[in-house]
Amino acid sequence: MNYHRYYQVDVINGPGTRCTLFVAGCEHQCRGCYNQSTWDPRSGHLFDQSMEDQIIKDLNDSRIHRRGLSLSGGDPLFPGNVPAVLQLVKRVRQECAGKDIWLWTGYKLGELSAAQRAVLPYIDVLIDGKFEQSLADPSLLYRGSSNQIVHHLHEHP
């Protein structure tokens, strides 16, 4: 998996102060997408063990309290990203007590493959659906268009 940007401290992509990772790879190619540079899965930087370790370290940093991890892109559930995303969310669950995980995807919850669904037990909130430019609404919280749904899957302490 590749990624484009990693923010160690982010207050926009989800509630509270968070770590946010924007991955590369998206097959939806929504008209009006604000992140078109992330569509090519080969673009950006290699997401390697040291980057994964950095996210875990940042989430556990007691100097700056972070509520959790946000995964966006691109699309974290792009088929080529699923193995690395699954490994990351499992580690966050095991090593970062009390942190929540939010994930944005263009796929709809009911249409996920078995491999994509394997990620769901580890995330708290899934925002699903393609960005629809005709339904864009800047007043929506954590979504770009009104067709996208915020699914609260789990509540972790």
Buried (B, 14 or more C-beta within 10 A) or exposed (E): BBBBBBBBEBEEBBBEBBBBBBBBBBEBEBEEBEBEBBBEBEBBEEBEEEBBEBBBEBBEEEEEEBBBBBBBBBBBBBBBBBEBBBBBBBBBBEEBEEBBBBBBBBBEBEEBEEEBEBBBEBBBBBBBBBBBEEBBEEEEEBBBBBBBEBEEBBEBE
